[in-house]
Amino acid sequence: MNHLEGKLGLIRSKGFNVKMAKYFFSIKLNSLALLMLKSLSMATIQEMKEKLQKFGTELKGINQAQFTIHPNSAGMIDRQCPDCKILFSVDDEDWGNIMDNAYCPSCGSNHSKSDFTTDAHKKLVKESVQRAILDNWNNNTPIPNTIVKIECILSHQNHEVCSTCGFKFMTDELASYCPCCGTPRPNLR
């Protein structure tokens, strides 16, 4: 009997259904699932039910959690194209004024501005959410409204300003497009 089969047997004996157990062990064992199951194995069925209900309520609140990105000393925030993965920085105030879509300064692809979150920021948010969930589960600590504050660290060589819309941004290579209006290179300065 392997480790997973042993845990599933324990869950069955405690009255849990196997669907829930398979959810925790869906692709691979992870530390979050193991810690949660370990604490459940030491409780009565009623205690487990109450803890899971309270936990479910806390998890619903995570959808309203804020992930704050703080600009660097130059007022810039880091962005990354979801297609070509180029990293660039944009003026925080200018970026906040973009209504919906933005453009990659390198390949020109057009996406929702929220799609330009960097992979590093996504990883940091994921780790922070996992930590908040574990703290909630193990210590009954409420999941905070602000999960993580992200500091921008990128430094780019080329400072650009679009002559069409005035949008300010920075890249390591010469930009081909304005991230705000999509204007091609000749109108950038």
C-alpha positions in Angstrom: 0.0 0.0 0.0 1.5 3.3 -1.0 1.2 6.6 0.9 -1.8 7.8 -1.1 -3.8 4.6 -0.7 -3.1 4.8 3.0 -4.5 8.3 3.2 -7.5 7.4 1.1 -8.2 4.5 3.5 -8.0 6.8 6.5 -10.4 9.2 4.8 -12.9 6.5 4.1 -12.7 5.3 7.7 -13.5 8.8 8.9 -16.6 9.1 6.8 -15.2 11.4 4.1 -16.2 10.7 0.5 -13.6 9.6 -1.9 -14.4 12.5 -4.3 -13.2 15.0 -1.8 -10.1 13.0 -1.1 -9.3 12.8 -4.8 -9.7 16.5 -5.0 -6.9 17.0 -2.5 -4.7 14.4 -4.3 -5.8 15.3 -7.8 -2.5 15.4 -9.7 0.2 15.0 -7.1 0.5 15.2 -3.3 1.2 18.6 -2.1 2.0 20.0 1.3 -1.2 22.0 1.6 -3.4 18.9 1.1 -1.2 16.8 3.4 -1.3 19.3 6.3 -5.1 19.7 5.9 -5.7 16.0 5.9 -3.4 15.4 8.8 -5.3 17.8 11.0 -8.6 16.3 9.8 -7.6 12.8 10.8 -7.3 13.9 14.4 -10.8 15.3 14.7 -14.3 13.9 15.1 -16.6 13.9 12.1 -18.6 16.8 13.5 -15.5 18.9 14.1 -14.3 18.1 10.6 -17.6 19.2 9.2 -17.6 22.5 11.1 -14.0 23.2 10.2 -14.7 22.5 6.5 -17.8 24.8 6.5 -15.9 27.6 8.2 -13.0 27.1 5.8 -15.3 27.2 2.8 -16.7 30.5 4.0 -13.2 31.9 4.3 -12.2 30.7 0.8 -15.2 32.5 -0.7 -13.7 35.7 0.6 -10.4 35.1 -1.3 -12.1 36.2 -4.5 -12.3 39.8 -3.1 -8.7 39.8 -1.9 -6.5 42.6 -3.2 -3.1 42.1 -4.7 -1.4 45.5 -4.6 1.5 46.4 -7.0 3.6 49.3 -5.7 5.5 51.4 -8.3 9.2 51.8 -8.0 10.9 55.1 -7.3 10.4 56.2 -10.9 6.7 55.5 -10.7 6.9 52.5 -12.9 5.3 49.0 -12.5 6.4 45.8 -14.2 4.4 44.1 -16.9 4.9 41.1 -19.2 3.4 40.2 -22.5 1.3 37.0 -22.3 2.4 36.0 -25.8 6.1 36.8 -26.3 6.9 37.1 -22.6 8.9 40.3 -22.9 9.3 42.2 -19.7 8.6 46.0 -19.7 7.6 48.7 -17.3 4.8 51.2 -17.5 4.0 54.4 -15.7 1.7 53.4 -12.9 -0.7 56.4 -13.3 -0.8 56.0 -17.1 -1.5 52.2 -16.8 -4.3 53.0 -14.4 -5.9 55.2 -17.0 -6.1 52.4 -19.6 -9.7 51.3 -19.7 -9.6 47.8 -21.1 -7.0 46.5 -23.5 -3.3 47.1 -23.8 -0.6 46.3 -26.4 2.7 44.6 -26.1 5.5 47.1 -26.9 7.5 44.3 -28.7 5.0 42.1 -30.6 2.0 44.3 -30.6 -0.4 41.7 -29.3 -3.6 43.1 -27.8 -5.0 41.7 -24.5 -6.9 42.8 -21.4 -4.5 44.9 -19.3 -4.9 42.4 -16.5 -3.3 39.7 -18.8 0.0 41.6 -18.6 0.8 40.5 -15.0 4.4 39.2 -14.8 5.0 35.5 -14.2 7.0 36.5 -11.1 4.1 38.4 -9.7 1.7 35.5 -10.4 4.1 33.1 -8.6 4.3 35.5 -5.6 0.5 35.9 -5.4 0.1 32.1 -5.6 2.6 31.5 -2.8 1.0 34.2 -0.7 -2.5 32.7 -1.2 -1.3 29.3 -0.3 0.3 30.7 2.9 -2.9 32.5 3.8 -5.0 29.4 3.2 -2.6 27.3 5.4 -2.6 29.9 8.1 -6.4 29.9 8.0 -6.6 26.2 8.2 -4.0 25.5 10.8 -4.4 28.6 13.0 -8.0 29.8 12.2 -6.3 33.1 11.1 -8.7 35.0 8.8 -7.7 35.3 5.2 -6.7 39.0 4.8 -8.2 41.4 2.3 -4.8 42.3 1.1 -2.9 39.1 0.4 0.4 40.5 -1.0 2.1 43.8 -1.8 4.3 43.5 -4.8 7.3 45.7 -5.2 8.6 46.5 -8.8 12.3 45.8 -9.4 12.9 45.9 -13.1 15.2 48.5 -14.5 15.1 49.1 -18.3 17.4 51.1 -20.5 15.0 52.7 -23.0 12.6 55.3 -21.8 9.7 55.8 -24.3 6.9 58.3 -24.6 4.2 57.8 -27.2 3.8 61.1 -29.2 0.1 60.1 -30.0 -1.2 59.6 -26.5 1.7 60.6 -24.1 1.9 57.1 -22.5 5.2 56.5 -20.7 7.0 53.2 -20.6 10.4 51.5 -20.5 11.9 48.5 -22.3 15.3 46.9 -22.7 15.0 46.9 -26.5 13.5 49.5 -28.8 9.7 49.3 -28.6 7.7 48.7 -31.7 4.3 49.7 -30.3 2.8 51.9 -27.6 1.3 49.7 -24.8 -1.7 52.1 -24.5 -2.8 53.0 -28.0 -0.9 50.5 -30.1 0.8 53.2 -32.2 3.7 51.8 -34.2 7.4 52.7 -33.7 7.7 55.9 -35.8 5.5 57.9 -33.4 7.5 56.9 -30.3 10.1 59.2 -28.9 
